[in-house]
Amino acid sequence: MTSREPCILCVGICCMDVIQVCDAYPEEDSDIRSKHGRWQRGGNPANNCTVFALMGLKCEFMGTLSDSAMSSVLLEDFKARGIATKHCVVHAGCETPMSSVLLSLKTGSRTIVHSNPNLPEMTFADFAKCNLAEYTWIHFEPRNPPETRRMMDAVHKWNAKLSESERITVSLELEKPGKHPLDVADLADVVFMSRIYAETELQATDMRSAVAIMRKKVQKECRIVCAWGSEGSAAIDASGEIFCAPSFPPEKVVDSLGAGDTFCAATIYALAHGKSLFAAIVYGNMIAGAKVGFHGYDAIANIHCDMYATLPL
């Protein structure tokens, strides 16, 4: 970990989320009223940045955007939250990725229908324009795995010229089975893995086996983290020691959208500030559990300091 104040770059997608909160998931061909409707900026790394900004952490989003009016709204929201976007690439004539989200108050489920018809993904040539000296941590969503691997390799070569304390930490999210190959993880210092990814790609049956199996498959001695919903999360360090942390569910599930992104961001926040792997996943569970109990992300700004103060080293 660097001695400098953390500055995190998140690379991946940004989209528009249109959200309807319903008493229950609607029947097909029905016409109902929702309890509440809203739009918010979405996409995993964009959500990570929202959480970082609410915690007072300097961060930047890097991804592709269209030149549409909808993307202008997304950029304004980044700006309002103090999230840098100076390396985003704007493509003319493309549509803005959009997700329609139905949140069920009855079950706590969130159903997402995503549209992204023609917006190109970030390339290595785009990433190469960054000044890596500006960042202490870079987090990748491997939407274009070959290009993502080239980006990660560039950071690896950059780090080779620096002392250990000044190197950039590289983290990676493996979320979508069949789309995020395992070999990308060989260049990461921290790997975040979703439950569905672990169950599908690794045939893991629980969070302990998930991180243990992944440890054997990744060549680099990185830290591996896997959130397992209401059962909590597990992590394994470079030496093979496994840590498990309980979940911290709210009294009532209100909005589960982005809970995984919140867990990831909170865990990175703790690691970037020198906390142990165990303390970091505890913090991730605490913030993600609290987030599920309210709409959106803004309330994180009011709770994170008190929760962070309770953590061990």
N, C-alpha and C positions, 0 to 999 in steps of 0.2 A: 504493500500500500504506500502510495506517495505521501510525502509530508506536506504537500500543497493542499489548499482548500479544495475539496472535491468539485469537479466539474464533469458532468456526465452527458455523453452524446448517445442518443437512442436512434437507431437506424431501422426503418421499416415503413409501415403503411399508416396513413391517416385517412379517416373516412368520416362521413356524416352519419350519426346514429339518430334515427327517428323512433322514439320510445313511447309505447302505450302501456300503462299499468292497468291491468284488468282484474276483476274479481276472480275469474277463472279463465283458462284457455278457451277461446271461442270455438263453437262448432263450425264446421265447414258450411259456407254459404249463409252464415248468420249475419245480422246487422246489430251491433251492440255499441254501447257507450263505454268508454274507458273511465277509470277513476281519475286518471291524470295523464297528460301527454306532454312531451317535451322533446327538444332536440339537444344533442350534445356532441362535441367532437369525440370521435372514437378511433379505434385501431390500437393494437396492443402497445407499441412504443409511444404513441401519442398519449395514451392513458398513463403509461409509466411517467412521462414528463409532467402530466398534470399532478400526480401524486408528489413527485419530487419538488415541484414548484410550491405546492401547499405546505411542504415541510421546510421550505426556505433554502432548498438546494439549487445551486446554479446548474442549469441543464439546457440542452439543445435538441431539437428534433430534426432529423434529416430523412427526407423521403421525397417521393414524386407527388406533384399536385397538378391539377388541370388549371386552365385559365378561366374556368366558369365562375359565375357569381357565387355558387355554393362554396367553392374553394376559397374565395375571398372572405367569406364568413368564418371559415375555419382558421385562416391566417390571422384574422382580427382577434379571434379567441386566444390563439397562442400569444399574441402580442399583449392582450389584456392581462394574461397570467405571467408575463415576464419570461416566456419561453422563447429562446432564440430559434430562428428558422432560416438563417442566412445562407445555408448550403442546400436548401430545398431546390428541386428542379421542377420547373413549370413546363408542362407540355400543352401546346395549343391544340384546340379542337377535340380534346378528350373529355370524357365524363368523369365526374367526381365519384369515387367509390362510396356506396351508401348501404347502410344496414337498416332493415326494419326489425324492430325488437318488440316482442310481446312478453311482458312480465306478469306472471300469474301470482296473485296474492294468496290463492288457495293452496298452492303447492310450493311456491318460492322458485319455480322454474323460470328460465328465460329462453325464449325461442328466437333464433336469429335467422333472417333471410338476407344474404349478402349479395350485392351487385357490384361488379367491377369489370365492365365489358371491354375497355380498351386503354386503360392507363398503364403505360410501361412501368416496370419495376426499376429500382435503383441499380445502377451499374458500378463496376469498379472505377471506370473513368470519372464518374460523378464523385465518388468517394475520394478519389486521389486528389481532388481540389482542396480537401480539408488540410488545415495545419494541425497535425497531431499534437503539437506542443501545447495546444490549448486545453487538452483533455486529460483527466486522470482515470476515467473509466469510460468504456464504450460498450454499449449493449446492442446486440444484433437480433433481429427477427429474420430468419433465413428464407425470405420469400423467393429469392432467386439463388438457390444454394451454390452453384458454381461461382457466381459473382460475389456472394457473401464470403465464400472461402478465400477468394483473392483479397478481399478487404481485410479479413482477419489475418491473412498471411502478411499483408503490408504492415499491420500493427505489430505482429510478431517480429518482423525485421527491424522495425523502428525500436522496439524494446531491447533488441540485442545490443544496441549502441549505448544503452543507458545503465545506470546503476539500478540495483533492485528496488530501491526506495522511490525512484523516479519513473518507473515503468507504468504504462497504462494497463489497468486491469481490463480483461476482455470477458464479457459474459454473453451467453447465448440462450435463447428460448427455443426449446423443441416442443411444439404444441400439437401440430397437425400430423397424424399418422399418414404415411405414404407421400408426404410432401416435404418433410424435413429429414434428410438423411443423417444417419448417425455419425458419419465420418466428419461432418462439419464441426463436431464437438472436440475433435482432436486439437484444435487451436484455441480452445477457450480455457480460461482460468476458473470460471464458474458456469455451470450448466443448469438451467431450470427446465424441468421436464413436467409436462402435464400428466394427470392421471390417465386420461384416455390414450396418450402416447405410450405410457409405460405398459398399459394393459394390452394394447394392440401390437406395438413393435417389439416389446420385450416379453410378453405373456406374463407379466408380473401380476401377482394376486393381492399384494399389499404394498404399503409404502416402503417398508424395510427391504423387501425383496427387490423392489423397483430400483432403489439406489445401489444395492449390492450388485445386481445384474449389470446395470449401466457402468459401474466401476470397472468391471471386467472387460467391457467392450470399448471403452475410451482409452486411447493410448496415452494421452497426457494425464499426469497426476493432478487433476483438477478437483474442485469441490463440486458435488452434484446435489441438487435440491429437487425434491418432488412434493408438491402439495396434494393431499388426498381428501379434499373436501372436509366434511364434518369430522373426519377422523384425525385431522391435523396435518402435519407435514414431517418429512424425514430428510436428512442430509447425511452425506458421507464425505469425510475429508480425504486428503491425499494419502494418508496412511491407512485408510480403510476403516476408521472408527465411525460408527453410525450413531446419529443423534435423532431422537424423535421428540416432537413438541405437540402438545394438545391443541385442539381448536378452541376458539373463544367465541361461541355463537351469541348473537344478540337475543333479546327476549322474543323478538319477532323478525322474521326475514321480510325485508321490504324491497330490496333492490340488489339482486345478486350479480347484475351486469358489471363486469370489470373487477370482480373480486380477485380473480387470478392475477390480473395486472397489478392490482393494489398489493397483493402478497409479494409479488416479484419486486416491485419498486421499494417497498418497505424493507425487505430483506437486503437489497442492494444498499439502501441508505445506511443500515446498521453496519454492514461489512465495510463500506467506504469510510465509515467513521471509527473503524478499529475494533468493532465488537467481534466476539467469537462466533463461529458458525452456529452453535446452538442458540446463543442469544439472538442472533439475526433471524433465525426461523421462528423463534418465539415471537419476536417483534412483528414479523410478517404475518403470523397468525392473528395476533392481537389487532393489528390495523385492518386486515382483511375482514375479520369477524365483525369489527365495529362498523366497517363500511357497508356490510350487508344489511345493517339495521337502519340505514337512511338512504335517501335518494341522492344519486350523483356522488360527488367526491368532496365538495367544499367543506363539510364538517370535519374532515381530516385535519384541517388547519387548527382546530380547537382542541383536539385530543392527543395529537401525536407526541407532544413534549412530555406530558404526564406519563404516558405509556412508556416512552423511551427511558425515562428516569427510573423506572422500576427494574430495568434489565440488569443482569449480571454482566461482567466483563465479556 
